[in-house]
Amino acid sequence: MNDMSFYIGLSVLSNDETGKICQSTDNVRRRNSRLLSAEAKRILSVFEDISLDQGDIAKETGGRPFFPDGHADFNISHSGSLAAVCYAKGNNPRTGCDVEYIRTRIRTVKTAENFFSSPENRYIFSQGTPYEARFFEIWTLKECYLKLRGLSVFDMAASPSFIRENPVGHKERFSFSFCASVDREISFYLYRISNSAEQYILAAAIEGEEQEPEIRIFSQSPPDCNKIVKIKAAPSPDETVRPNR
């Protein structure tokens, strides 16, 4: 019997609350970050069914937050006007998530060259423009893995590759795959989220048991959430569910 539960909570703040993303100044971004952090805490409180205070959450040595009694695990991310919370219960799970607003970054190419594998770079840049969405697919997968492990963005170069390049003649040139061995099963879920003119990429991961997340919306403006791919990493054998493109 599977007693695990796994949720992804999403909330989109309105432009009245955050201001227009494309016109954001540093001060506005800092204010937005505070608003989104507070919204993420509200979502987590709903999942916990209590009003959380500072003493309910501890931090690991690397800064990763967790519940001291181990009854559940969670991870928080926000970008643009979207807050996301992963929440898992049962069989000692660990979870991670990362969401990114799809945008042009000055150092996208250099970042990929420095921190992504060769297959990941070819997946991103050999298929024409625009390539930003493909960049953030890889970035969010790596980031949610690092957060699951209690590592930081400074460990990005140590994250395994998430792209396998198939032999010539294969139907698909590239496949999503977790290219490393694992001791416990990890399932990754990659989504494209749309809200009005805004586009996001969200990656979520759970370690311990395979469990499809239930998406819950916590804002009056519900975003469209479409799964791109599921990647399952198992100790033996590795299993990959390829994306529908």
Backbone bond lengths (Angstrom), bond angles and torsions (degrees), N, CA, C in turn:
res aa  C-N    CA-C-N  psi(-1)  N-CA   C-N-CA  omega(-1)  CA-C   N-CA-C  phi
1 M - - - 1.462 - - 1.526 110.35 -
2 N 1.338 117.93 132.26 1.449 122.44 -179.40 1.524 109.51 -93.73
3 D 1.332 116.10 111.56 1.461 120.91 -179.61 1.522 111.95 -99.20
4 M 1.334 116.74 11.35 1.452 119.96 -178.22 1.524 110.66 -84.70
5 S 1.319 116.38 144.55 1.456 122.27 170.80 1.523 108.12 -128.17
6 F 1.328 115.75 144.04 1.465 121.41 -174.66 1.525 107.51 -142.61
7 Y 1.326 116.25 120.98 1.458 121.60 -177.01 1.525 110.56 -126.06
8 I 1.325 115.12 148.69 1.459 122.12 168.30 1.521 106.89 -120.30
9 G 1.325 116.57 115.94 1.452 121.41 177.41 1.518 110.70 -97.54
10 L 1.334 116.82 131.22 1.457 122.12 -178.68 1.521 109.97 -124.57
11 S 1.324 116.35 140.89 1.456 120.80 175.85 1.517 109.29 -145.89
12 V 1.340 115.97 130.27 1.459 122.21 178.99 1.523 108.20 -107.49
13 L 1.322 116.28 122.01 1.455 120.47 175.32 1.525 109.08 -82.07
14 S 1.315 116.59 147.51 1.456 120.75 -177.28 1.519 111.05 -76.57
15 N 1.335 116.16 162.97 1.461 120.49 176.36 1.526 111.44 -61.53
16 D 1.340 117.23 -29.89 1.462 120.05 177.21 1.521 110.91 -62.89
17 E 1.341 115.42 -31.03 1.463 120.05 -179.70 1.523 112.00 -83.92
18 T 1.338 116.67 -40.61 1.464 120.54 -170.99 1.515 114.31 -105.30
19 G 1.344 119.15 -19.78 1.453 120.14 -169.91 1.512 109.68 79.84
20 K 1.315 117.48 165.46 1.456 120.64 -179.05 1.525 109.71 -73.58
21 I 1.342 115.36 129.33 1.463 120.59 -174.61 1.517 111.69 -57.53
22 C 1.342 116.18 -45.25 1.461 119.83 -174.37 1.521 112.45 -65.60
23 Q 1.354 117.55 -18.24 1.449 121.10 -178.73 1.531 111.75 -106.42
24 S 1.317 116.68 11.60 1.461 120.00 -173.71 1.525 111.58 -68.59
25 T 1.322 116.08 133.95 1.454 122.80 170.71 1.526 108.00 -93.31
26 D 1.333 116.35 173.85 1.467 119.74 178.39 1.519 110.95 -59.40
27 N 1.337 117.37 -40.85 1.466 120.63 179.81 1.525 111.15 -64.49
28 V 1.328 116.17 -41.69 1.465 119.98 178.70 1.520 110.31 -65.00
29 R 1.324 117.40 -41.76 1.470 120.27 179.76 1.518 111.27 -62.74
30 R 1.331 116.44 -39.46 1.463 118.94 177.97 1.530 110.72 -65.69
31 R 1.323 116.59 -41.05 1.464 119.67 177.37 1.522 111.00 -64.38
32 N 1.339 115.71 -42.58 1.467 119.85 177.55 1.515 111.34 -59.98
33 S 1.329 116.13 -41.11 1.466 119.87 -179.96 1.524 110.94 -60.80
34 R 1.343 116.56 -40.69 1.467 119.62 178.17 1.527 110.77 -65.93
35 L 1.336 116.70 -42.90 1.460 120.49 179.33 1.531 111.06 -62.35
36 L 1.327 116.58 -44.19 1.457 120.71 -177.89 1.524 111.30 -69.45
37 S 1.331 117.12 -36.70 1.474 120.08 176.25 1.521 110.38 -63.23
38 A 1.335 116.49 -41.84 1.465 120.23 177.96 1.528 110.78 -64.93
39 E 1.337 117.04 -38.33 1.460 120.38 178.32 1.530 110.93 -66.49
40 A 1.317 116.88 -39.85 1.464 120.39 177.42 1.530 110.95 -62.91
41 K 1.329 116.53 -40.08 1.468 119.92 177.67 1.527 110.23 -64.86
42 R 1.344 116.97 -37.24 1.466 119.99 177.18 1.531 110.40 -62.24
43 I 1.325 117.24 -44.02 1.469 121.30 178.72 1.522 109.88 -60.51
44 L 1.324 116.18 -45.80 1.467 120.04 -179.85 1.524 110.73 -62.07
45 S 1.318 117.86 -38.29 1.465 121.22 178.04 1.523 111.05 -63.60
46 V 1.343 116.85 -37.16 1.464 119.96 177.28 1.526 110.26 -65.07
47 F 1.322 116.71 -43.94 1.467 119.83 177.70 1.527 111.45 -60.50
48 E 1.332 116.29 -38.34 1.463 121.55 -179.38 1.528 112.59 -81.28
49 D 1.323 116.43 -16.52 1.469 122.69 -178.90 1.522 111.63 63.34
50 I 1.321 116.86 28.15 1.464 122.07 173.20 1.531 108.00 -146.05
51 S 1.301 116.28 161.19 1.458 120.88 173.70 1.523 108.06 -84.68
52 L 1.321 116.25 114.86 1.466 120.66 -174.54 1.514 111.07 -81.16
53 D 1.334 116.46 141.77 1.451 120.19 170.51 1.520 108.36 -121.48
54 Q 1.313 116.77 179.58 1.459 121.75 -172.37 1.526 112.29 -60.00
55 G 1.321 117.61 -32.74 1.457 120.40 -177.03 1.513 114.57 -74.42
56 D 1.338 117.71 -12.56 1.463 120.83 -179.32 1.519 112.92 -80.26
57 I 1.316 117.06 -13.73 1.466 121.64 -175.23 1.521 109.05 -125.40
58 A 1.337 116.07 132.35 1.463 121.98 175.52 1.524 109.02 -111.83
59 K 1.330 116.07 176.40 1.463 120.29 179.41 1.519 110.40 -130.49
60 E 1.339 115.21 138.03 1.446 120.67 174.06 1.527 109.70 -69.29
61 T 1.338 116.24 174.04 1.458 120.43 -178.18 1.522 112.03 -56.39
62 G 1.338 116.38 -38.72 1.453 120.54 -179.29 1.513 113.96 -81.83
63 G 1.344 118.42 0.13 1.449 121.67 177.92 1.508 115.27 100.45
64 R 1.335 117.81 -2.78 1.468 119.97 -178.91 1.531 109.86 -70.21
65 P 1.358 118.93 126.42 1.464 120.70 179.50 1.527 112.07 -75.44
66 F 1.339 116.53 149.81 1.463 120.78 178.23 1.529 109.18 -159.57
67 F 1.341 115.34 163.60 1.457 121.07 174.47 1.528 108.54 -85.28
68 P 1.332 118.89 123.56 1.464 120.98 -174.92 1.522 114.06 -59.05
69 D 1.343 118.74 -32.33 1.464 119.22 -176.97 1.535 112.34 -83.60
70 G 1.327 117.86 -4.17 1.456 121.34 174.08 1.515 115.65 70.82
71 H 1.337 118.66 15.01 1.465 119.89 -177.33 1.533 112.12 -71.23
72 A 1.343 116.16 -20.95 1.463 121.13 -179.63 1.517 107.85 -158.11
73 D 1.334 114.75 167.71 1.453 119.91 175.54 1.527 107.83 -130.73
74 F 1.333 116.27 155.26 1.455 119.59 -178.29 1.514 109.94 -150.92
75 N 1.326 115.17 164.65 1.452 122.24 174.25 1.516 107.77 -152.64
76 I 1.316 116.49 146.69 1.464 122.66 -173.00 1.524 109.82 -127.03
77 S 1.332 115.95 143.34 1.462 121.20 173.79 1.523 108.39 -150.63
78 H 1.328 116.42 153.15 1.465 119.92 172.98 1.518 109.88 -152.45
79 S 1.323 114.79 153.54 1.461 121.66 179.50 1.518 107.94 -161.30
80 G 1.337 117.16 146.84 1.455 119.67 -179.84 1.513 110.83 60.41
81 S 1.329 117.00 -115.11 1.462 121.68 176.44 1.528 111.51 -118.99
82 L 1.327 117.47 18.21 1.462 122.08 -175.16 1.528 111.58 -115.21
83 A 1.331 115.44 129.16 1.469 122.06 172.66 1.521 108.93 -108.47
84 A 1.336 116.31 138.99 1.464 121.53 -179.36 1.523 109.34 -133.12
85 V 1.345 115.34 138.93 1.465 122.03 178.52 1.520 108.55 -133.31
86 C 1.330 116.77 125.20 1.461 121.76 169.93 1.525 108.13 -96.69
87 Y 1.328 115.94 138.36 1.469 120.67 -175.96 1.528 108.00 -143.04
88 A 1.330 116.87 125.47 1.466 121.21 -175.39 1.521 110.36 -134.59
89 K 1.348 115.55 140.69 1.461 123.08 175.77 1.521 109.27 -128.59
90 G 1.345 116.62 148.09 1.455 121.33 171.25 1.504 114.62 103.43
91 N 1.336 117.23 134.93 1.463 124.80 172.53 1.523 112.83 52.83
92 N 1.329 116.67 43.40 1.455 122.97 172.93 1.526 112.59 52.16
93 P 1.324 118.55 55.17 1.461 119.77 -177.04 1.526 112.10 -79.14
94 R 1.306 115.61 160.49 1.464 122.46 165.74 1.511 106.82 -129.35
95 T 1.325 115.06 145.90 1.453 119.10 -177.35 1.519 110.11 -137.33
96 G 1.317 115.36 159.63 1.462 121.77 176.61 1.511 109.39 -149.12
97 C 1.324 116.73 152.17 1.464 119.30 176.24 1.521 109.81 -151.49
98 D 1.324 115.05 155.69 1.454 121.02 173.18 1.511 108.43 -150.61
99 V 1.329 116.96 136.18 1.461 121.83 176.13 1.520 108.18 -125.65
100 E 1.334 116.51 141.28 1.456 121.63 -179.90 1.516 110.16 -137.14
101 Y 1.322 114.82 132.83 1.456 122.20 172.57 1.526 107.94 -71.99
102 I 1.322 118.34 125.63 1.463 121.71 -177.93 1.520 108.80 -72.24
103 R 1.317 115.51 119.37 1.456 121.54 -176.01 1.516 108.91 -153.49
104 T 1.311 116.46 165.23 1.459 121.62 174.73 1.520 109.06 -81.40
105 R 1.325 115.12 130.41 1.464 120.79 177.86 1.522 108.64 -117.69
106 I 1.314 116.33 138.99 1.464 120.85 -177.56 1.524 111.13 -61.40
107 R 1.327 117.12 -37.25 1.468 120.89 -173.14 1.532 113.00 -105.55
108 T 1.324 117.44 24.71 1.464 119.73 -177.95 1.525 111.83 -57.96
109 V 1.325 117.21 -50.89 1.466 120.94 -177.22 1.522 110.53 -62.58
110 K 1.325 117.26 -46.42 1.463 120.78 -178.67 1.529 111.07 -65.23
111 T 1.325 117.42 -39.19 1.469 120.52 177.94 1.515 110.83 -61.33
112 A 1.340 116.86 -46.41 1.460 120.55 179.64 1.528 110.80 -63.18
113 E 1.307 117.33 -42.42 1.471 120.61 179.72 1.522 111.60 -61.87
114 N 1.335 116.63 -37.51 1.460 120.78 -175.44 1.524 113.84 -81.21
115 F 1.351 117.30 -30.50 1.460 119.03 -169.09 1.521 115.02 -123.19
116 F 1.322 118.97 -12.73 1.459 121.36 -177.93 1.524 110.29 -103.75
117 S 1.338 115.66 157.11 1.468 120.31 179.26 1.526 110.48 -73.35
118 S 1.343 116.35 166.52 1.469 120.72 177.95 1.523 111.94 -60.70
119 P 1.363 119.85 -45.44 1.475 118.78 176.12 1.526 112.52 -60.43
120 E 1.334 117.67 -37.92 1.466 120.18 178.62 1.525 110.70 -63.84
121 N 1.332 117.37 -41.84 1.460 120.65 178.41 1.516 111.74 -64.21
122 R 1.325 116.74 -41.29 1.467 118.66 178.88 1.525 110.74 -67.13
123 Y 1.333 117.59 -37.96 1.459 120.83 176.64 1.529 111.01 -59.87
124 I 1.322 116.73 -41.91 1.461 120.94 -176.62 1.522 112.20 -72.64
125 F 1.338 116.58 -47.37 1.464 119.82 -165.61 1.531 115.17 -104.59
126 S 1.319 118.63 -10.50 1.472 119.10 -177.02 1.526 112.46 -92.08
127 Q 1.327 116.75 1.75 1.459 119.82 -177.10 1.527 112.45 -110.32
128 G 1.330 116.63 19.39 1.450 120.49 176.21 1.512 113.08 84.00
129 T 1.314 114.41 -176.54 1.461 121.42 -179.44 1.530 109.64 -106.47
130 P 1.331 117.91 156.76 1.458 126.17 -3.07 1.528 111.62 -75.54
131 Y 1.302 116.97 147.64 1.461 121.35 -178.39 1.524 113.23 -112.14
132 E 1.349 117.46 -0.86 1.466 119.96 -174.81 1.526 112.62 -60.35
133 A 1.336 118.23 -41.20 1.469 119.98 -179.07 1.524 110.80 -62.17
134 R 1.349 116.89 -41.49 1.463 119.42 178.98 1.526 111.02 -65.98
135 F 1.340 116.30 -37.60 1.465 119.51 176.44 1.521 110.25 -58.59
136 F 1.344 117.05 -47.22 1.463 119.65 -176.45 1.528 112.34 -73.87
137 E 1.324 118.62 -23.58 1.470 119.54 171.20 1.524 110.06 -58.04
138 I 1.341 115.76 -47.84 1.468 120.10 -178.97 1.524 110.60 -70.45
139 W 1.327 116.20 -43.98 1.467 119.88 -178.19 1.527 111.16 -58.58
140 T 1.335 117.17 -48.64 1.466 119.34 -176.05 1.530 111.63 -67.22
141 L 1.331 117.98 -37.41 1.465 120.25 176.63 1.526 110.69 -60.90
142 K 1.320 116.53 -45.51 1.462 119.91 179.51 1.525 111.18 -65.53
143 E 1.338 115.33 -43.58 1.458 119.79 -177.78 1.527 111.12 -64.26
144 C 1.338 118.43 -41.96 1.466 118.74 -178.48 1.530 110.25 -69.17
145 Y 1.334 117.75 -32.37 1.468 120.28 174.96 1.525 110.37 -64.71
146 L 1.332 117.60 -45.96 1.455 120.80 179.60 1.524 111.29 -61.39
147 K 1.332 117.25 -41.48 1.460 120.76 -179.89 1.524 111.24 -68.39
148 L 1.329 117.13 -35.24 1.462 120.13 174.27 1.530 110.42 -60.41
149 R 1.324 116.26 -40.28 1.463 121.60 -178.50 1.525 112.93 -79.47
150 G 1.327 118.33 -8.99 1.458 120.27 -177.24 1.509 112.62 82.35
151 L 1.340 116.96 20.56 1.458 122.36 178.06 1.524 109.02 -99.70
152 S 1.333 116.89 -178.56 1.462 120.78 -176.85 1.519 110.49 -125.09
153 V 1.324 114.85 176.14 1.459 120.63 179.61 1.523 111.19 -61.24
154 F 1.321 117.78 -22.60 1.461 120.89 178.60 1.531 111.96 -70.35
155 D 1.345 116.73 -11.85 1.458 121.56 176.59 1.532 111.78 -98.04
156 M 1.336 117.34 13.98 1.455 121.30 -173.78 1.528 112.61 -54.96
157 A 1.315 117.62 -39.50 1.461 120.70 -177.71 1.526 112.17 -65.12
158 A 1.341 117.73 -21.17 1.460 121.49 -179.65 1.523 112.49 -87.59
159 S 1.332 117.84 -6.01 1.461 120.77 -179.60 1.524 110.23 -72.59
160 P 1.335 118.35 138.36 1.469 120.70 178.21 1.525 112.03 -62.13
161 S 1.322 116.03 159.97 1.453 121.50 175.33 1.528 110.06 -71.97
162 F 1.334 115.84 145.14 1.457 121.55 177.36 1.532 112.22 -110.65
163 I 1.318 117.44 8.76 1.455 121.63 178.72 1.526 109.79 -127.73
164 R 1.319 114.84 133.81 1.467 122.15 172.73 1.519 107.19 -113.83
165 E 1.334 116.16 132.21 1.457 121.02 177.63 1.520 108.36 -93.38
166 N 1.323 117.07 121.33 1.457 122.09 -174.21 1.533 111.71 -81.85
167 P 1.331 117.05 158.48 1.471 120.66 179.05 1.530 111.64 -62.15
168 V 1.322 115.89 156.63 1.458 121.55 176.39 1.530 109.31 -58.16
169 G 1.303 116.66 137.31 1.460 121.29 -178.65 1.507 113.54 97.16
170 H 1.342 117.05 -13.92 1.462 120.50 177.04 1.517 109.58 -69.60
171 K 1.314 116.91 148.03 1.465 121.31 -178.21 1.517 111.47 -57.84
172 E 1.318 117.61 -40.10 1.458 122.17 179.25 1.517 109.06 -114.42
173 R 1.321 116.40 131.96 1.462 119.25 178.98 1.521 111.14 -69.11
174 F 1.343 116.21 -38.31 1.453 120.97 -176.86 1.523 110.49 -122.93
175 S 1.328 116.19 145.88 1.457 122.30 172.98 1.521 108.98 -130.93
176 F 1.327 116.39 141.99 1.455 119.88 170.22 1.523 108.17 -71.76
177 S 1.317 116.25 133.66 1.468 121.16 179.83 1.521 108.57 -160.25
178 F 1.327 116.93 145.39 1.462 121.04 174.24 1.516 107.16 -89.43
179 C 1.317 116.94 105.61 1.465 122.00 -168.46 1.527 111.84 -92.19
180 A 1.323 116.39 58.28 1.465 122.24 177.50 1.521 108.17 -161.31
181 S 1.324 116.57 159.53 1.460 120.69 177.04 1.526 109.25 -82.08
182 V 1.325 116.23 153.58 1.463 121.81 178.95 1.520 109.51 -134.79
183 D 1.333 116.18 152.17 1.462 121.61 176.22 1.526 111.58 -89.35
184 R 1.332 116.18 -33.63 1.461 122.15 177.14 1.517 108.61 -123.43
185 E 1.315 115.14 147.83 1.458 120.80 -179.90 1.533 111.46 -59.72
186 I 1.317 115.93 136.84 1.466 122.15 175.15 1.524 108.04 -128.78
187 S 1.323 116.52 133.55 1.456 121.67 174.58 1.522 108.47 -115.72
188 F 1.326 115.88 129.75 1.462 122.83 178.47 1.521 108.91 -110.93
189 Y 1.330 115.68 142.72 1.460 122.02 178.32 1.518 108.20 -130.66
190 L 1.330 115.64 130.08 1.454 121.22 -176.85 1.524 108.77 -119.91
191 Y 1.343 116.36 130.09 1.463 122.23 -175.04 1.522 110.83 -128.67
192 R 1.335 114.65 150.01 1.467 121.66 165.09 1.526 107.05 -106.43
193 I 1.316 115.61 127.56 1.471 121.64 -177.00 1.519 108.74 -118.04
194 S 1.328 115.87 132.07 1.459 121.41 -178.27 1.519 109.52 -123.11
195 N 1.326 114.83 136.81 1.456 120.59 175.56 1.517 107.96 -145.29
196 S 1.334 116.56 108.33 1.462 121.28 -176.35 1.530 108.57 56.55
197 A 1.326 117.97 -121.58 1.467 120.60 -179.25 1.522 112.21 -91.66
198 E 1.330 118.30 1.73 1.461 121.91 -176.27 1.527 110.85 -94.98
199 Q 1.336 115.07 140.92 1.459 121.92 178.23 1.530 108.50 -126.70
200 Y 1.335 115.33 136.06 1.459 120.89 -179.21 1.525 110.22 -130.81
201 I 1.327 114.99 157.59 1.457 122.29 167.22 1.528 107.45 -117.37
202 L 1.323 116.13 131.00 1.468 122.29 178.98 1.517 109.06 -124.18
203 A 1.322 115.98 131.20 1.461 121.82 172.60 1.517 108.79 -120.04
204 A 1.334 115.97 137.74 1.461 122.01 177.80 1.519 108.61 -134.59
205 A 1.323 116.35 147.18 1.459 120.75 -179.57 1.512 109.93 -138.60
206 I 1.327 115.88 147.61 1.460 121.83 173.86 1.516 108.71 -135.34
207 E 1.323 115.49 134.66 1.465 121.81 179.25 1.522 108.72 -111.80
208 G 1.302 116.71 137.63 1.466 120.58 176.02 1.504 112.65 128.24
209 E 1.323 117.33 -54.06 1.459 122.53 177.43 1.514 108.49 -148.43
210 E 1.326 115.65 150.98 1.451 119.02 174.25 1.525 109.04 -71.52
211 Q 1.327 116.53 125.41 1.460 120.99 -177.90 1.516 109.22 -151.77
212 E 1.316 117.60 116.93 1.452 121.63 177.28 1.530 108.83 -69.08
213 P 1.336 117.97 128.03 1.466 118.96 -179.10 1.524 112.39 -72.60
214 E 1.315 115.54 147.79 1.460 121.76 171.41 1.524 108.28 -97.42
215 I 1.332 116.45 123.08 1.454 121.10 179.94 1.525 109.71 -83.28
216 R 1.324 116.76 127.71 1.459 122.00 176.28 1.526 109.63 -123.45
217 I 1.323 115.93 133.09 1.453 121.90 -177.62 1.524 109.71 -101.96
218 F 1.332 116.97 133.16 1.462 122.54 -175.29 1.526 112.25 -119.56
219 S 1.327 117.86 17.26 1.461 120.70 179.28 1.517 109.55 -127.69
220 Q 1.321 115.70 158.58 1.455 120.10 179.42 1.523 111.59 -69.11
221 S 1.320 116.59 -27.16 1.465 121.16 178.10 1.531 108.72 -97.87
222 P 1.335 118.39 97.53 1.468 119.81 -175.92 1.525 111.90 -78.03
223 P 1.320 118.48 125.12 1.460 120.03 177.35 1.525 111.08 -78.98
224 D 1.334 116.16 157.13 1.460 121.01 170.13 1.520 108.21 -80.33
225 C 1.326 116.18 132.36 1.469 121.13 -176.77 1.524 108.78 -127.73
226 N 1.323 116.84 113.08 1.463 122.06 -176.42 1.526 110.49 -121.93
227 K 1.326 115.24 125.50 1.457 119.66 -179.26 1.525 110.56 -73.66
228 I 1.325 116.51 130.27 1.456 122.68 177.27 1.523 110.01 -88.40
229 V 1.321 116.59 -47.01 1.462 120.46 -173.91 1.523 110.17 -161.25
230 K 1.314 114.85 153.21 1.464 122.85 168.05 1.522 107.00 -117.65
231 I 1.321 116.57 134.54 1.462 122.12 177.87 1.520 107.65 -122.56
232 K 1.297 116.04 124.55 1.463 120.71 179.88 1.521 109.27 -112.86
233 A 1.315 116.15 121.45 1.460 122.08 175.52 1.527 108.32 -107.43
234 A 1.326 116.83 119.94 1.463 121.99 -179.07 1.522 109.07 -122.67
235 P 1.349 117.96 151.19 1.463 119.28 179.93 1.516 112.81 -54.39
236 S 1.338 117.11 -40.95 1.461 121.17 177.70 1.518 109.43 -167.20
237 P 1.326 117.75 122.19 1.469 126.72 -7.96 1.510 110.32 -88.64
238 D 1.344 116.89 169.22 1.459 120.11 172.36 1.527 108.44 -72.01
239 E 1.321 116.09 138.55 1.473 120.87 178.02 1.517 108.02 -126.36
240 T 1.310 115.75 135.63 1.438 121.29 178.95 1.521 109.81 -128.23
241 V 1.328 116.61 130.22 1.450 121.92 171.55 1.511 106.98 -98.58
242 R 1.314 117.37 118.13 1.458 121.23 -171.95 1.520 110.76 -79.79
243 P 1.353 116.11 153.95 1.465 119.69 -175.21 1.520 112.91 -73.30
244 N 1.307 115.80 154.16 1.459 121.78 170.12 1.512 108.03 -93.23
245 R 1.292 117.22 111.68 1.466 122.66 -177.09 1.508 109.20 -109.04
